[in-house]
Amino acid sequence: MFRALAKESLDLHVLFEAGGNDPEARTAVFDAVERLVAEGLLEELGNDFYSLTERGKEAAKAIRNIEP
C-alpha cells in the first residue's frame, strides 16, 4: 500500500480500508500491522501512523522483484 499510494507513512485508518467494512477483516488488518511492527518491518510514528523501516523497505523490494 505504501508503494501504491506513494506515501512514506500511512494512517491506520487508510490501512483499514484494505479490510473494507467487515469488522473481522479490519481486525485482521490490525493484527497484521501489529505483527509487522513486532517483526521490525513497520515503525509506529504516533497518532496511528506507520512507516516502513529500512528492513521493511528491503522486504518490499524483494516482494516487488518476485511479482510478475
VEXMAR-99587 format. One record per atom (N, C-alpha, C, O): residue number from 1; atom name; x, y, z. Coordinates in steps of 0.2 Angstrom, whole numbers, plus 2048, in hexadecimal, padded with zeros to 3 digits. Atoms other than C-alpha are relative to their C-alpha. Layout:
# residues N
<NUM, CA, <X, Y, Z>>,
...
This chain:
# residues 68
<1, N, <804, 7FA, 800>>,
<1, CA, <800, 800, 800>>,
<1, C, <804, 806, 800>>,
<1, O, <803, 80B, 7FD>>,
<2, N, <7FB, 7FA, 800>>,
<2, CA, <80F, 80C, 803>>,
<2, C, <802, 802, 7F9>>,
<2, O, <801, 807, 7F7>>,
<3, N, <7FE, 7FF, 807>>,
<3, CA, <814, 80A, 7F1>>,
<3, C, <7FA, 802, 7FC>>,
<3, O, <7FB, 807, 7F8>>,
<4, N, <806, 7FE, 804>>,
<4, CA, <803, 80A, 7EA>>,
<4, C, <7FD, 807, 801>>,
<4, O, <7FB, 80B, 7FC>>,
<5, N, <802, 7FA, 7FE>>,
<5, CA, <7FF, 81A, 7F3>>,
<5, C, <805, 805, 800>>,
<5, O, <804, 80B, 801>>,
<6, N, <7FA, 7FC, 800>>,
<6, CA, <810, 821, 7F1>>,
<6, C, <801, 805, 806>>,
<6, O, <802, 80B, 806>>,
<7, N, <7FF, 7FC, 7F9>>,
<7, CA, <811, 826, 804>>,
<7, C, <806, 7FD, 804>>,
<7, O, <807, 7F7, 803>>,
<8, N, <7FB, 802, 7FC>>,
<8, CA, <81F, 825, 810>>,
<8, C, <7FD, 7FD, 807>>,
<8, O, <800, 7F9, 80A>>,
<9, N, <804, 803, 7FA>>,
<9, CA, <812, 822, 81E>>,
<9, C, <7F9, 800, 7FF>>,
<9, O, <7F6, 803, 7FB>>,
<10, N, <808, 801, 801>>,
<10, CA, <800, 81C, 81F>>,
<10, C, <7FD, 800, 807>>,
<10, O, <800, 7FE, 80C>>,
<11, N, <804, 800, 7FA>>,
<11, CA, <7F3, 81F, 82C>>,
<11, C, <7FD, 7F9, 801>>,
<11, O, <7FB, 7F6, 7FC>>,
<12, N, <803, 807, 7FF>>,
<12, CA, <7EC, 80F, 834>>,
<12, C, <7F9, 800, 7FC>>,
<12, O, <7F7, 7FB, 7FA>>,
<13, N, <806, 800, 803>>,
<13, CA, <7DB, 814, 82D>>,
<13, C, <800, 7FF, 7F9>>,
<13, O, <7FB, 7FC, 7F6>>,
<14, N, <7FF, 802, 807>>,
<14, CA, <7E1, 814, 81B>>,
<14, C, <802, 7F9, 7FF>>,
<14, O, <7FF, 7F6, 7FB>>,
<15, N, <7FF, 807, 800>>,
<15, CA, <7E8, 803, 81F>>,
<15, C, <7FA, 7FC, 801>>,
<15, O, <7F9, 7F6, 7FE>>,
<16, N, <806, 803, 7FF>>,
<16, CA, <7D7, 7FE, 825>>,
<16, C, <7FC, 7FF, 7FA>>,
<16, O, <7F8, 7FA, 7F9>>,
<17, N, <804, 800, 807>>,
<17, CA, <7CF, 802, 814>>,
<17, C, <802, 7FA, 7FC>>,
<17, O, <7FE, 7F7, 7F8>>,
<18, N, <7FE, 807, 803>>,
<18, CA, <7D9, 7F2, 80E>>,
<18, C, <7FB, 7FB, 802>>,
<18, O, <7FA, 7F6, 7FF>>,
<19, N, <804, 805, 7FD>>,
<19, CA, <7CD, 7E8, 819>>,
<19, C, <7F8, 802, 7FF>>,
<19, O, <7F4, 7FE, 800>>,
<20, N, <807, 7FF, 802>>,
<20, CA, <7BD, 7F1, 813>>,
<20, C, <7FC, 802, 807>>,
<20, O, <7FF, 804, 80C>>,
<21, N, <804, 7FF, 7FA>>,
<21, CA, <7AF, 7F3, 81F>>,
<21, C, <7FE, 7FA, 805>>,
<21, O, <7FB, 7FB, 80A>>,
<22, N, <801, 806, 7FC>>,
<22, CA, <7AF, 7E2, 826>>,
<22, C, <805, 800, 806>>,
<22, O, <80B, 801, 806>>,
<23, N, <7FC, 800, 7FA>>,
<23, CA, <7B4, 7E2, 838>>,
<23, C, <806, 7FB, 801>>,
<23, O, <80B, 7FC, 804>>,
<24, N, <7FB, 805, 800>>,
<24, CA, <7BD, 7D2, 837>>,
<24, C, <806, 801, 7FC>>,
<24, O, <80C, 800, 7FE>>,
<25, N, <7FA, 7FE, 804>>,
<25, CA, <7C8, 7D8, 829>>,
<25, C, <804, 805, 803>>,
<25, O, <80A, 805, 802>>,
<26, N, <7FC, 7FA, 7FD>>,
<26, CA, <7CC, 7E8, 832>>,
<26, C, <804, 7FD, 806>>,
<26, O, <80A, 800, 807>>,
<27, N, <7FD, 803, 7FA>>,
<27, CA, <7D1, 7DD, 841>>,
<27, C, <807, 7FD, 7FD>>,
<27, O, <80C, 7FD, 800>>,
<28, N, <7FB, 804, 803>>,
<28, CA, <7DC, 7D3, 835>>,
<28, C, <806, 805, 7FE>>,
<28, O, <80C, 804, 7FE>>,
<29, N, <7FB, 7FB, 802>>,
<29, CA, <7E4, 7E3, 82E>>,
<29, C, <804, 803, 806>>,
<29, O, <80A, 803, 806>>,
<30, N, <7FC, 7FE, 7FA>>,
<30, CA, <7E8, 7E9, 840>>,
<30, C, <805, 7FB, 802>>,
<30, O, <80A, 7FD, 804>>,
<31, N, <7FC, 805, 7FD>>,
<31, CA, <7EF, 7D9, 845>>,
<31, C, <806, 7FF, 7FB>>,
<31, O, <80C, 7FE, 7FE>>,
<32, N, <7FA, 800, 805>>,
<32, CA, <7FA, 7D9, 835>>,
<32, C, <805, 806, 801>>,
<32, O, <80B, 805, 801>>,
<33, N, <7FC, 7FA, 7FF>>,
<33, CA, <800, 7EB, 839>>,
<33, C, <804, 7FE, 806>>,
<33, O, <80A, 800, 807>>,
<34, N, <7FD, 801, 7F9>>,
<34, CA, <804, 7E6, 84B>>,
<34, C, <806, 7FA, 7FF>>,
<34, O, <80B, 7FB, 802>>,
<35, N, <7FB, 805, 802>>,
<35, CA, <80E, 7D6, 844>>,
<35, C, <806, 803, 7FD>>,
<35, O, <80B, 802, 7FE>>,
<36, N, <7FA, 7FD, 804>>,
<36, CA, <818, 7E1, 838>>,
<36, C, <804, 804, 804>>,
<36, O, <80A, 805, 803>>,
<37, N, <7FD, 7FC, 7FB>>,
<37, CA, <81C, 7ED, 846>>,
<37, C, <805, 7FB, 804>>,
<37, O, <80B, 7FD, 805>>,
<38, N, <7FC, 805, 7FC>>,
<38, CA, <822, 7DE, 851>>,
<38, C, <806, 7FD, 7FC>>,
<38, O, <80B, 7FC, 7FF>>,
<39, N, <7FB, 803, 805>>,
<39, CA, <82C, 7D7, 842>>,
<39, C, <805, 805, 7FE>>,
<39, O, <80A, 804, 7FB>>,
<40, N, <7FB, 7FB, 802>>,
<40, CA, <835, 7E8, 840>>,
<40, C, <7FF, 802, 7F8>>,
<40, O, <804, 806, 7F6>>,
<41, N, <801, 7FE, 807>>,
<41, CA, <82D, 7EB, 82E>>,
<41, C, <7FD, 807, 800>>,
<41, O, <7FD, 80A, 7FB>>,
<42, N, <804, 7F9, 7FF>>,
<42, CA, <822, 7FA, 834>>,
<42, C, <802, 803, 806>>,
<42, O, <804, 800, 80B>>,
<43, N, <7FE, 7FC, 7FA>>,
<43, CA, <826, 808, 840>>,
<43, C, <7F9, 804, 801>>,
<43, O, <7F7, 807, 7FD>>,
<44, N, <806, 7FC, 7FE>>,
<44, CA, <818, 810, 84A>>,
<44, C, <803, 808, 800>>,
<44, O, <808, 809, 804>>,
<45, N, <7FD, 7F9, 800>>,
<45, CA, <81A, 823, 847>>,
<45, C, <7FB, 804, 805>>,
<45, O, <7FD, 80A, 807>>,
<46, N, <804, 7FC, 7FB>>,
<46, CA, <80C, 828, 854>>,
<46, C, <7F9, 802, 7FC>>,
<46, O, <7F9, 803, 7F6>>,
<47, N, <806, 7FE, 803>>,
<47, CA, <7FA, 82E, 851>>,
<47, C, <7FD, 7FB, 7FA>>,
<47, O, <7FA, 7FD, 7F5>>,
<48, N, <802, 806, 804>>,
<48, CA, <7F6, 81D, 848>>,
<48, C, <803, 800, 7F9>>,
<48, O, <801, 7FE, 7F4>>,
<49, N, <7FC, 800, 806>>,
<49, CA, <803, 820, 83A>>,
<49, C, <806, 7FB, 800>>,
<49, O, <809, 7FA, 806>>,
<50, N, <7FB, 805, 801>>,
<50, CA, <80F, 813, 834>>,
<50, C, <804, 801, 7FA>>,
<50, O, <802, 804, 7F5>>,
<51, N, <7FC, 800, 805>>,
<51, CA, <81E, 813, 829>>,
<51, C, <804, 7F9, 7FF>>,
<51, O, <805, 7F6, 804>>,
<52, N, <7FC, 806, 801>>,
<52, CA, <829, 805, 821>>,
<52, C, <807, 802, 803>>,
<52, O, <80A, 807, 803>>,
<53, N, <7F9, 7FF, 7FE>>,
<53, CA, <83A, 803, 82A>>,
<53, C, <804, 7FE, 7FA>>,
<53, O, <802, 7FC, 7F5>>,
<54, N, <7FC, 802, 805>>,
<54, CA, <849, 800, 820>>,
<54, C, <800, 7F9, 7FE>>,
<54, O, <800, 7F7, 7F9>>,
<55, N, <801, 808, 801>>,
<55, CA, <847, 7ED, 823>>,
<55, C, <7F9, 7FF, 7FC>>,
<55, O, <7F9, 7FB, 7F7>>,
<56, N, <806, 800, 803>>,
<56, CA, <835, 7F0, 81D>>,
<56, C, <800, 802, 7F8>>,
<56, O, <7FD, 7FE, 7F4>>,
<57, N, <7FF, 7FE, 807>>,
<57, CA, <83A, 7F9, 80D>>,
<57, C, <804, 7FB, 7FC>>,
<57, O, <802, 7F9, 7F6>>,
<58, N, <7FC, 805, 803>>,
<58, CA, <847, 7EB, 809>>,
<58, C, <7FB, 7FA, 7FE>>,
<58, O, <7FB, 7F7, 7F9>>,
<59, N, <805, 805, 801>>,
<59, CA, <839, 7DE, 80B>>,
<59, C, <7FB, 802, 7FB>>,
<59, O, <7F9, 7FD, 7F6>>,
<60, N, <805, 7FE, 805>>,
<60, CA, <82D, 7E8, 800>>,
<60, C, <804, 800, 7F9>>,
<60, O, <801, 7FE, 7F4>>,
<61, N, <7FC, 801, 807>>,
<61, CA, <83B, 7E9, 7F2>>,
<61, C, <800, 7F9, 7FE>>,
<61, O, <800, 7F7, 7F8>>,
<62, N, <7FF, 807, 802>>,
<62, CA, <83D, 7D6, 7F3>>,
<62, C, <7F9, 7FE, 7FE>>,
<62, O, <7F9, 7FA, 7F9>>,
<63, N, <807, 802, 803>>,
<63, CA, <82A, 7D4, 7F1>>,
<63, C, <7FF, 802, 7F9>>,
<63, O, <7FD, 7FF, 7F5>>,
<64, N, <801, 7FD, 807>>,
<64, CA, <82A, 7E0, 7E2>>,
<64, C, <804, 7FC, 7FB>>,
<64, O, <802, 7FB, 7F5>>,
<65, N, <7FC, 803, 805>>,
<65, CA, <838, 7D6, 7DA>>,
<65, C, <7FD, 7F9, 7FE>>,
<65, O, <7FF, 7F6, 7F9>>,
<66, N, <803, 806, 801>>,
<66, CA, <82E, 7C6, 7DB>>,
<66, C, <7F9, 800, 7FD>>,
<66, O, <7F6, 7FB, 7FA>>,
<67, N, <806, 7FF, 803>>,
<67, CA, <81E, 7CD, 7D5>>,
<67, C, <800, 800, 7F8>>,
<67, O, <805, 802, 7F5>>,
<68, N, <800, 800, 808>>,
<68, CA, <819, 7CA, 7C2>>,
<68, C, <800, 807, 7FD>>,
<68, O, <800, 808, 7F7>>,
